Amino acid sequence: MLYQIYETQRAMMEPFVDFAKATSKVLANTKSPFGQNPMVQRISAGYDLMYRLGKDYVKPAFGIQTVEVNGVAVSINERTEVNKPFCDLIRFKRFTDDVETLTHLKGQPAVLIVAPLSGHYATLLRDTVATMLKDHKVYITDWKNARTVPLSEGEFHLDDYVNYVQEFIRHVQAKYGNCHVMSVCQPTVPVLAAVSLMATRGETTPLSMTMMGGPIDARLAPTAVNDLAVNKPHSWFVNNVIYKVPANFPGAGRMVYPGFMQHAGFVAMNPQNHRNSHFDYFNDLIKGDNSSTEAHRKFYDEYNAVLDMDANYYLETIDVVFQDFKLVKGTWDVKNVDGKLERVKPADITTSALLTVEGELDDISGSGQTHAAHKLCSGIAANAREHFEAKGAGHYGIFSGRRWREQVYPEVKAFITAHHVAPKAAVKAAAPAVAAPAVVTALAAPVAQAAVANASVAQATIKALAKVTPKAPVKPSKVVAKPAPKVVSKPLIVEKPQSKVKTTWVAAPKK
C-alpha cells in the first residue's frame, strides 16, 4: 500500500507545487508591482524552494549536442540501436564535414559504457559520455524504469542483466571487429561476469575492461551501503522495500523496489549536506546569483530523478554481491538465454586488459573493493593490468566533474589507447595489391566479384574453389591470359565459350 499512498500524496500536492512555481515567477519579475516590495526576493525564493522540493522529477535528457575534437565542433546524434524490454543500447553518432577530423574519428576505439541500474538513470553519466566522445565511439546502456514495463514482458533477473551485457558487447563487436567496455559502480560485477562467461565459451572478449568504483568484493572496507545489506536478512528487504506498481502506470502489478524509497535512502546517507545545499540555493536566489542557482538545479534535476527496479533483480543483487559474495567465492552460476547454468570464472579471461579505478574518499564502494578484480582475473598478464586511485575524489568524482576530467579520464584514455588494436579490415585495405592469374568457374561469379574488393579473401576463396571438380568437367580449348600490370584496380576477365559451359579466366590482384 505504501506505493499507492505515495502516489496519492504526490497527486494531492501537485496543485500546490504548480501554485508555488507560478507565484515565485510573478514575485521575481522586476516589472511586476509586487517586485517593488523589499521582502519580495525572500518570499519568491521561498516559493521557488517549495516548488523544487515538491515537484515530480522525470528522466532527464542527455542533451549532448556537440563536442569539440581538435578544435572542430562535432555534431552528436543520439540514437537507439538495440531495444530490449528493460534496456536500450544508445549510440552517440558523431558527424562533421571536416575531412581531416572525420578521418581522425573513424580510427578511434569503440567503447561500451555500462551504466548502473541502482536508482538513477543513465543520464547520471552525462559528463562521462561527453568527455569520452572526444576520443572514442561511445555506446551506453540506458536502463528503463521498471514501472513503465508491462507485466507481459516478463520478469527481470540479475542473470538477464548479464545476458544483456553480452548481447550488447557482441553488437558493438560486430560493427567494429572489437570494442572496449567500461562499467561504473554497480555494473562492475555483472560486466565481469559477462566477460568471464564469454571467455569460458571461447568467444572474443573486449580488448579492455575499465571498472570504476564497483563492489567487486564488498567485504573490503565496508560502507554504510554494505552494512545495511549485511545486517538485514533477505526477508527484511522483501517485507520492507518491495512494493507493487499502482494501476496508473504501464507496469501495473509488477513487484519493484520503488525509486522514491531509493531516493529517501540516498538523502538519508548525507542529510546535512543536502540541507546545506538547499539553504545555499535559497540564499543564492535572494542574492541573484544565477550561476550558482543554475548549477544547483542541474545537479538536483539529475539526482532527484529516480527509477523503479524489478524486485527479482534487486533482491538477487543483494544476495549475490552483498550477502553471499558469490563472485569472489567462485560460486556464482548464471542462467544463459537457453536456460542453462554456467559458472562465472574470471580467471578464464586472458585477452582483455584490466583497469580498475577507485576514489580516495568513496563512501559508496570502499577502498579495495574494485581493486579486488585483479586477484580474480589471474589469467590476465601483469603488464595488461593497472589500478588508479583518484586523490580527493568521492564516488561521483571518479566519473563526473573536474576530477574525472583532469585526473581519471587521462588515465582511462591512455589505457584504452595502449590496448587498442586496429580492425583487421583496415589493415587489409592499406596493403597494395599486385595482379596474378587464377581460375574461377562461372558458378563462382559472386565470389569473384567479392574478390575484387578484398584481395586476400579472394585468393583463399579461389584456391578452395579450384580444388572442387564439377560433375561434368569441360576442359578449355585454350587458356587466355594477359600479362598483368604492376598495379591494377579491376580484374581482367576473358571469356571463351565452349559447348554450353563458360570458363572464366580472372587476372585477380595478388599480395
Sequence and secondary structure as in RCSB ss.txt:
>XXXX:A:sequence
MLYQIYETQRAMMEPFVDFAKATSKVLANTKSPFGQNPMVQRISAGYDLMYRLGKDYVKPAFGIQTVEVNGVAVS
INERTEVNKPFCDLIRFKRFTDDVETLTHLKGQPAVLIVAPLSGHYATLLRDTVATMLKDHKVYITDWKNARTVP
LSEGEFHLDDYVNYVQEFIRHVQAKYGNCHVMSVCQPTVPVLAAVSLMATRGETTPLSMTMMGGPIDARLAPTAV
NDLAVNKPHSWFVNNVIYKVPANFPGAGRMVYPGFMQHAGFVAMNPQNHRNSHFDYFNDLIKGDNSSTEAHRKFY
DEYNAVLDMDANYYLETIDVVFQDFKLVKGTWDVKNVDGKLERVKPADITTSALLTVEGELDDISGSGQTHAAHK
LCSGIAANAREHFEAKGAGHYGIFSGRRWREQVYPEVKAFITAHHVAPKAAVKAAAPAVAAPAVVTALAAPVAQA
AVANASVAQATIKALAKVTPKAPVKPSKVVAKPAPKVVSKPLIVEKPQSKVKTTWVAAPKK
>XXXX:A:secstr
 HHHHHHHHHHHHHHHHHHHHHHHHHHH TTSGGGGSTTHHHHHHHHHHHHHHHS          EEEETTEEEE
EEEEEEEE SSEEEEEEEEE S HHHHHHHHTS EEEEE   SSB GGGGHHHHHHHTTTSEEEEEEE  GGGS 
GGG    HHHHHHHHHHHHHHHHHHHS  EEEEESTTHHHHHHHHHHHHHHT    SEEEEES  TTTTSS  HH
HHHHHHS HHHHHHHT EE  TTSTTTT EEE HHHHHHHHHHHSHHHHHHHHHHHHHHHHHT HHHHHHHHHHH
HHHT B  EEHHHHHHHIIIIIIS HHHHT  EEE TTS EEE  GGG  SSEEEEEEETT SSS TTTTTTHHH
H TTS GGGEEEEEETT  TGGGTSSHHIIIIIHHHHHHHHHHT    HHHHHHHS  EEEEEEEEGGGHHHHHH
HHH HHHHHHHHHHHHT   SS    S        SS SS EEEEEEETTEEEEEEEEEE 
